[in-house]
């Protein structure tokens, strides 16, 4: 009787482990798919905060920019934006009123020429999510 109980326990444990692994794999696949597509959501230029609208206009005008890092290459390490060659994306600070540093808000633009980007994205959470700017 003890061996039957032990076998049943092992069988139940194995089933539980397999179910957990399958559920985890499905959840991971869902998260990866979602994480790769947040750039498809858009935001109208008029919906950006006033600081974002000013930054966007400065990008189109080629400057001036207040921060040294503005216009530097954005590596897209988070892989939330469409996959492009290194140097395709550049980042710009969107000032945050009251912040003592650059804050978390940015505009990232892609294209071969800085002053005429192919597309730009806004992030209010330091690259955790992006919304494509619809001018």
Secondary structure, DSSP 4 states (H G I P E B T S, - for coil): -HHHHHHHHHHHHHHHHHHHHHHHHHHHHHHHHHHT-GGGSEEEGGGS-HHHHHHHHHHHHT---SSTTTTEEP--TT--SPP--TTSEEEEE---TT-SSS-S-EEEEESSSTTS-SEEEEESSTTS--EEEE-
